[in-house]
Amino acid sequence: QVQLVESGGGLVQAGGSLRLSCAASGRTISSYTMGWFRQAPGKEREFVAGISWSGGSPSYADSVKGRFTISRDNAKNTVYLQMNSLKPEDTAVYCCAARDDSTLYISRTSRVYDYWGQGTQVTVSS
């Protein structure tokens, strides 16, 4: 079993930055594909960013490309999401997810991920 705990959310003004962290425990995630998803009130959960076990060629939703950066530190069993130039439409609960998949393919489909954190709230004011 893998337990995931997100942190780093909060309230920020438009144009500001936040760095989310997702700390894993119970098992090393070095061979896992990791993803960040978000869900705004009244909307479906959507893919934000993903990174393979190797860390190469991350995948991003078009809405965050160029503003968000996903990274991982396997030594710390942690994944990060650096969010810059935040917009009010980025307001959501952000969750990290882990998929036990040693391929380099990064799925954008939430149902294929095996483990989920509880999420952290990000609120961007205009």
GROMACS elastic network, one bead per residue, 0.5 to 0.9 nm:
[ bonds ]
;  ai    aj funct       b0    kb
    1    25     6  0.84832   500
    1    26     6  0.59596   500
    1    27     6  0.66633   500
    1   115     6  0.80706   500
    2    24     6  0.65450   500
    2    25     6  0.58062   500
    2    26     6  0.50076   500
    2    27     6  0.55950   500
    2    28     6  0.80652   500
    2    29     6  0.80957   500
    2    98     6  0.81425   500
    2   114     6  0.88259   500
    2   115     6  0.64666   500
    2   116     6  0.85433   500
    3    23     6  0.81262   500
    3    24     6  0.55396   500
    3    25     6  0.51873   500
    3    26     6  0.61382   500
    3    27     6  0.81375   500
    3   115     6  0.72359   500
    3   116     6  0.75230   500
    3   117     6  0.69917   500
    4    22     6  0.62455   500
    4    23     6  0.56510   500
    4    25     6  0.66352   500
    4    96     6  0.72392   500
    4    97     6  0.75518   500
    4    98     6  0.83074   500
    4   115     6  0.74389   500
    4   116     6  0.62245   500
    4   118     6  0.76740   500
    5    21     6  0.80015   500
    5    22     6  0.54139   500
    5    23     6  0.52595   500
    5    24     6  0.65494   500
    5    25     6  0.85482   500
    5    95     6  0.87614   500
    5    96     6  0.80596   500
    5   116     6  0.85419   500
    5   117     6  0.53130   500
    5   118     6  0.67522   500
    5   119     6  0.74801   500
    5   120     6  0.88157   500
    6     9     6  0.82334   500
    6    20     6  0.69139   500
    6    21     6  0.54827   500
    6    23     6  0.64323   500
    6    24     6  0.89515   500
    6    94     6  0.81878   500
    6    95     6  0.69358   500
    6    96     6  0.69541   500
    6   117     6  0.64376   500
    6   118     6  0.71438   500
    6   119     6  0.58134   500
    6   120     6  0.59369   500
    7    19     6  0.85644   500
    7    20     6  0.57143   500
    7    21     6  0.52492   500
    7    22     6  0.65346   500
    7    23     6  0.82662   500
    7   119     6  0.79720   500
    7   120     6  0.60812   500
    7   121     6  0.89328   500
    8    18     6  0.69265   500
    8    19     6  0.58518   500
    8    21     6  0.61397   500
    8    22     6  0.89421   500
    8   120     6  0.72702   500
    8   121     6  0.86748   500
    8   122     6  0.85534   500
    9    18     6  0.69837   500
    9    19     6  0.75267   500
    9    20     6  0.62174   500
    9    21     6  0.88096   500
    9    93     6  0.86063   500
    9    94     6  0.81312   500
    9   119     6  0.89321   500
    9   120     6  0.53424   500
    9   121     6  0.52909   500
    9   123     6  0.79304   500
   10    18     6  0.79296   500
   10   120     6  0.79359   500
   10   121     6  0.61223   500
   10   122     6  0.50445   500
   10   123     6  0.61064   500
   10   124     6  0.83862   500
   11   121     6  0.83037   500
   11   122     6  0.61708   500
   11   124     6  0.59009   500
   11   125     6  0.73248   500
   12    15     6  0.83026   500
   12    16     6  0.60499   500
   12    17     6  0.72673   500
   12    18     6  0.77483   500
   12    86     6  0.80776   500
   12   122     6  0.78957   500
   12   123     6  0.63413   500
   12   124     6  0.50199   500
   12   125     6  0.62707   500
   13    16     6  0.55601   500
   13    17     6  0.84730   500
   13    86     6  0.76386   500
   13    87     6  0.80757   500
   13    88     6  0.82101   500
   13   123     6  0.83293   500
   13   124     6  0.53588   500
   13   126     6  0.61698   500
   14    17     6  0.85420   500
   14    85     6  0.69427   500
   14    86     6  0.53128   500
   14    87     6  0.50074   500
   14    88     6  0.62555   500
   14   124     6  0.56909   500
   14   125     6  0.56682   500
   14   126     6  0.53204   500
   15    84     6  0.70405   500
   15    87     6  0.63843   500
   15   124     6  0.86736   500
   15   126     6  0.88744   500
   16    83     6  0.83340   500
   16    84     6  0.61704   500
   16    85     6  0.54787   500
   16    86     6  0.55028   500
   16    87     6  0.82614   500
   16   124     6  0.82994   500
   17    82     6  0.75089   500
   17    83     6  0.53920   500
   17    85     6  0.62081   500
   17    86     6  0.61740   500
   18    81     6  0.82358   500
   18    82     6  0.61947   500
   18    83     6  0.52455   500
   18    84     6  0.67369   500
   18    86     6  0.82306   500
   18   122     6  0.85645   500
   19    80     6  0.68644   500
   19    81     6  0.56406   500
   19    83     6  0.59353   500
   19    84     6  0.85270   500
   20    79     6  0.83458   500
   20    80     6  0.55155   500
   20    82     6  0.63689   500
   20    83     6  0.78439   500
   20    94     6  0.85967   500
   20   120     6  0.83053   500
   21    78     6  0.67897   500
   21    79     6  0.58408   500
   21    81     6  0.65084   500
   21    82     6  0.87315   500
   21    96     6  0.87229   500
   22    77     6  0.85007   500
   22    78     6  0.54457   500
   22    79     6  0.50669   500
   22    80     6  0.61678   500
   22    81     6  0.84635   500
   22    95     6  0.84191   500
   22    96     6  0.63634   500
   22    97     6  0.88128   500
   22   117     6  0.79799   500
   23    76     6  0.79225   500
   23    77     6  0.62045   500
   23    79     6  0.66678   500
   23    80     6  0.87658   500
   24    27     6  0.74175   500
   24    28     6  0.74300   500
   24    29     6  0.71150   500
   24    76     6  0.85540   500
   24    77     6  0.55557   500
   24    78     6  0.59853   500
   24    79     6  0.82788   500
   25    28     6  0.70539   500
   25    29     6  0.84622   500
   25    77     6  0.73925   500
   27    77     6  0.86934   500
   28    31     6  0.76309   500
   28    32     6  0.83881   500
   28    74     6  0.77782   500
   28    75     6  0.89269   500
   28    77     6  0.62353   500
   29    32     6  0.50166   500
   29    33     6  0.79901   500
   29    34     6  0.82795   500
   29    53     6  0.78702   500
   29    74     6  0.69296   500
   29    77     6  0.60989   500
   29    78     6  0.81570   500
   29    98     6  0.76989   500
   29    99     6  0.89086   500
   29   100     6  0.82165   500
   30    33     6  0.83830   500
   30    53     6  0.57716   500
   30    54     6  0.80896   500
   30    72     6  0.89590   500
   30    73     6  0.85558   500
   30    74     6  0.52952   500
   30    75     6  0.82048   500
   30    77     6  0.71235   500
   31    52     6  0.80869   500
   31    54     6  0.78265   500
   31    74     6  0.89803   500
   31    99     6  0.89477   500
   31   100     6  0.70739   500
   31   101     6  0.69386   500
   31   102     6  0.55196   500
   31   103     6  0.87501   500
   32    51     6  0.88979   500
   32    52     6  0.68396   500
   32    53     6  0.52141   500
   32    98     6  0.61494   500
   32    99     6  0.54185   500
   32   101     6  0.54823   500
   32   102     6  0.61859   500
   32   103     6  0.87374   500
   33    50     6  0.72635   500
   33    51     6  0.58904   500
   33    53     6  0.52692   500
   33    54     6  0.86870   500
   33    55     6  0.89704   500
   33    97     6  0.83832   500
   33    98     6  0.58396   500
   33    99     6  0.50571   500
   33   100     6  0.65743   500
   33   101     6  0.59853   500
   33   102     6  0.71896   500
   33   103     6  0.80599   500
   33   104     6  0.78340   500
   33   105     6  0.81537   500
   33   106     6  0.67196   500
   33   107     6  0.85444   500
   33   113     6  0.85453   500
   34    49     6  0.85625   500
   34    50     6  0.56269   500
   34    51     6  0.54025   500
   34    52     6  0.64031   500
   34    53     6  0.75505   500
   34    72     6  0.86280   500
   34    79     6  0.74929   500
   34    96     6  0.71585   500
   34    97     6  0.57076   500
   34    99     6  0.62699   500
   34   100     6  0.89169   500
   34   106     6  0.81807   500
   34   113     6  0.84433   500
   35    47     6  0.76100   500
   35    48     6  0.75060   500
   35    49     6  0.56906   500
   35    51     6  0.63533   500
   35    52     6  0.86680   500
   35    70     6  0.86041   500
   35    79     6  0.87484   500
   35    95     6  0.82989   500
   35    96     6  0.55932   500
   35    97     6  0.51056   500
   35    98     6  0.64115   500
   35    99     6  0.81557   500
   35   106     6  0.81471   500
   35   107     6  0.84166   500
   35   108     6  0.80870   500
   35   110     6  0.87678   500
   35   113     6  0.83192   500
   36    46     6  0.88187   500
   36    47     6  0.64429   500
   36    48     6  0.54139   500
   36    49     6  0.52284   500
   36    50     6  0.61955   500
   36    70     6  0.83535   500
   36    80     6  0.89926   500
   36    81     6  0.77206   500
   36    94     6  0.68087   500
   36    95     6  0.56842   500
   36    97     6  0.62502   500
   37    45     6  0.65796   500
   37    46     6  0.54633   500
   37    48     6  0.50298   500
   37    49     6  0.70676   500
   37    50     6  0.87759   500
   37    93     6  0.83472   500
   37    94     6  0.57452   500
   37    95     6  0.52848   500
   37    96     6  0.62241   500
   37    97     6  0.75986   500
   37   108     6  0.88514   500
   37   110     6  0.78391   500
   38    44     6  0.84950   500
   38    45     6  0.55203   500
   38    46     6  0.54613   500
   38    47     6  0.66128   500
   38    48     6  0.66580   500
   38    90     6  0.86673   500
   38    91     6  0.87243   500
   38    92     6  0.58330   500
   38    93     6  0.53997   500
   38    95     6  0.59992   500
   38    96     6  0.86094   500
   38   119     6  0.84707   500
   39    42     6  0.82991   500
   39    43     6  0.62878   500
   39    44     6  0.59689   500
   39    46     6  0.62968   500
   39    91     6  0.85116   500
   39    92     6  0.52143   500
   39    93     6  0.53439   500
   39    94     6  0.66810   500
   39    95     6  0.83381   500
   40    43     6  0.53642   500
   40    44     6  0.72667   500
   40    45     6  0.74097   500
   40    46     6  0.89426   500
   40    89     6  0.86744   500
   40    90     6  0.82753   500
   40    91     6  0.64911   500
   40    93     6  0.63526   500
   40    94     6  0.88589   500
   41    44     6  0.83056   500
   41    91     6  0.89845   500
   41    92     6  0.71564   500
   41    93     6  0.86479   500
   43    46     6  0.85747   500
   45   110     6  0.79550   500
   46    61     6  0.87152   500
   46   108     6  0.81584   500
   46   109     6  0.84155   500
   46   110     6  0.78674   500
   47    50     6  0.80398   500
   47    60     6  0.79069   500
   47    61     6  0.64877   500
   47   107     6  0.89724   500
   47   108     6  0.55550   500
   47   109     6  0.72638   500
   47   110     6  0.73415   500
   48    59     6  0.83583   500
   48    60     6  0.58372   500
   48    61     6  0.51663   500
   48    62     6  0.85718   500
   48    63     6  0.81585   500
   48    64     6  0.70356   500
   48    68     6  0.86814   500
   48    94     6  0.88418   500
   48   108     6  0.82393   500
   49    58     6  0.71916   500
   49    59     6  0.54607   500
   49    61     6  0.62269   500
   49    64     6  0.82864   500
   49    65     6  0.88114   500
   49    68     6  0.80902   500
   49    69     6  0.78738   500
   49    70     6  0.64798   500
   49    81     6  0.81979   500
   49   108     6  0.81229   500
   50    58     6  0.57119   500
   50    59     6  0.51162   500
   50    60     6  0.65875   500
   50    70     6  0.69060   500
   50    71     6  0.88249   500
   50   106     6  0.61232   500
   50   107     6  0.76842   500
   50   108     6  0.76581   500
   51    54     6  0.78394   500
   51    55     6  0.57054   500
   51    56     6  0.71564   500
   51    57     6  0.72810   500
   51    59     6  0.64627   500
   51    70     6  0.68675   500
   51    71     6  0.71116   500
   51    72     6  0.78430   500
   51    79     6  0.89477   500
   51   104     6  0.85015   500
   51   105     6  0.88593   500
   51   106     6  0.65697   500
   52    55     6  0.52945   500
   52    56     6  0.66985   500
   52    57     6  0.78581   500
   52    58     6  0.69460   500
   52    59     6  0.88963   500
   52   101     6  0.85642   500
   52   102     6  0.79472   500
   52   103     6  0.75040   500
   52   104     6  0.53934   500
   52   105     6  0.69098   500
   52   106     6  0.62092   500
   53    56     6  0.80899   500
   53    72     6  0.86879   500
   53    74     6  0.87100   500
   53   101     6  0.82179   500
   53   102     6  0.66645   500
   53   103     6  0.78358   500
   53   104     6  0.70720   500
   54    57     6  0.87932   500
   54   102     6  0.89617   500
   54   104     6  0.73981   500
   55    58     6  0.68772   500
   55    71     6  0.69609   500
   55    72     6  0.67743   500
   56   104     6  0.83975   500
   57   104     6  0.88750   500
   58    69     6  0.84497   500
   58    70     6  0.70485   500
   58    71     6  0.82094   500
   58   106     6  0.79001   500
   59    65     6  0.87308   500
   59    70     6  0.85395   500
   59   106     6  0.69096   500
   59   107     6  0.88737   500
   59   108     6  0.86255   500
   60    63     6  0.80975   500
   60    64     6  0.66059   500
   60    65     6  0.56494   500
   60    66     6  0.88210   500
   60    68     6  0.80196   500
   60    69     6  0.83475   500
   60    70     6  0.85284   500
   61    64     6  0.56411   500
   61    65     6  0.61385   500
   61   108     6  0.87525   500
   62    65     6  0.51934   500
   62    66     6  0.86934   500
   63    66     6  0.88217   500
   63    67     6  0.87100   500
   64    67     6  0.54183   500
   64    68     6  0.56243   500
   64    69     6  0.87436   500
   64    83     6  0.84819   500
   64    90     6  0.86464   500
   65    68     6  0.61558   500
   65    69     6  0.81236   500
   66    69     6  0.77613   500
   66    84     6  0.87433   500
   67    82     6  0.82292   500
   67    83     6  0.61342   500
   67    84     6  0.51381   500
   67    85     6  0.60998   500
   67    86     6  0.77083   500
   68    81     6  0.67037   500
   68    82     6  0.54659   500
   68    84     6  0.60109   500
   68    85     6  0.84733   500
   68    86     6  0.89083   500
   69    80     6  0.80074   500
   69    81     6  0.56379   500
   69    82     6  0.50371   500
   69    83     6  0.66236   500
   69    84     6  0.85095   500
   70    79     6  0.73589   500
   70    80     6  0.56343   500
   70    82     6  0.63640   500
   70    83     6  0.87851   500
   71    78     6  0.87479   500
   71    79     6  0.58297   500
   71    80     6  0.52415   500
   71    81     6  0.65777   500
   71    82     6  0.81791   500
   72    75     6  0.89248   500
   72    76     6  0.85172   500
   72    77     6  0.77747   500
   72    78     6  0.58870   500
   72    80     6  0.59782   500
   72    81     6  0.88361   500
   73    76     6  0.54162   500
   73    77     6  0.60419   500
   73    78     6  0.54212   500
   73    79     6  0.62504   500
   73    80     6  0.82232   500
   74    78     6  0.62975   500
   74    79     6  0.79780   500
   75    78     6  0.78469   500
   76    79     6  0.85926   500
   79    96     6  0.83362   500
   83    86     6  0.65963   500
   84    87     6  0.89627   500
   86    89     6  0.82633   500
   86    90     6  0.64934   500
   86    91     6  0.87673   500
   86   124     6  0.67564   500
   87    90     6  0.53928   500
   87    91     6  0.76093   500
   87   124     6  0.61204   500
   87   125     6  0.77786   500
   87   126     6  0.75499   500
   88    91     6  0.56630   500
   88   123     6  0.73196   500
   88   125     6  0.56681   500
   88   126     6  0.59617   500
   89    92     6  0.81149   500
   89   124     6  0.75544   500
   90   122     6  0.75556   500
   90   123     6  0.74508   500
   90   124     6  0.67044   500
   91    94     6  0.88886   500
   91   121     6  0.77886   500
   91   122     6  0.53751   500
   91   124     6  0.54636   500
   91   125     6  0.83937   500
   92   120     6  0.84437   500
   92   121     6  0.60604   500
   92   122     6  0.55118   500
   92   123     6  0.65986   500
   92   124     6  0.88611   500
   93   119     6  0.58211   500
   93   120     6  0.53975   500
   93   122     6  0.60204   500
   93   123     6  0.85008   500
   94   118     6  0.86452   500
   94   119     6  0.51564   500
   94   120     6  0.52909   500
   94   121     6  0.62300   500
   94   122     6  0.69859   500
   95   116     6  0.69214   500
   95   117     6  0.57402   500
   95   118     6  0.64267   500
   95   120     6  0.65604   500
   95   121     6  0.89657   500
   96   115     6  0.84585   500
   96   116     6  0.59798   500
   96   117     6  0.56650   500
   96   118     6  0.82335   500
   96   119     6  0.70533   500
   97   110     6  0.82254   500
   97   113     6  0.61468   500
   97   114     6  0.72301   500
   97   115     6  0.54587   500
   97   117     6  0.64779   500
   98   101     6  0.88047   500
   98   113     6  0.56195   500
   98   114     6  0.58490   500
   98   115     6  0.50974   500
   98   116     6  0.65885   500
   98   117     6  0.89781   500
   99   102     6  0.87513   500
   99   112     6  0.69949   500
   99   114     6  0.50876   500
   99   115     6  0.67720   500
  100   113     6  0.76642   500
  100   114     6  0.68016   500
  100   115     6  0.87693   500
  101   104     6  0.81392   500
  101   105     6  0.84349   500
  102   105     6  0.85832   500
  103   106     6  0.82491   500
  107   110     6  0.78345   500
  107   112     6  0.75383   500
  107   113     6  0.84355   500
  108   112     6  0.86489   500
  109   112     6  0.60700   500
  109   113     6  0.76943   500
  110   113     6  0.57018   500
  110   114     6  0.89517   500
  111   114     6  0.78086   500
  113   116     6  0.76235   500
  116   119     6  0.83170   500
  117   120     6  0.88006   500
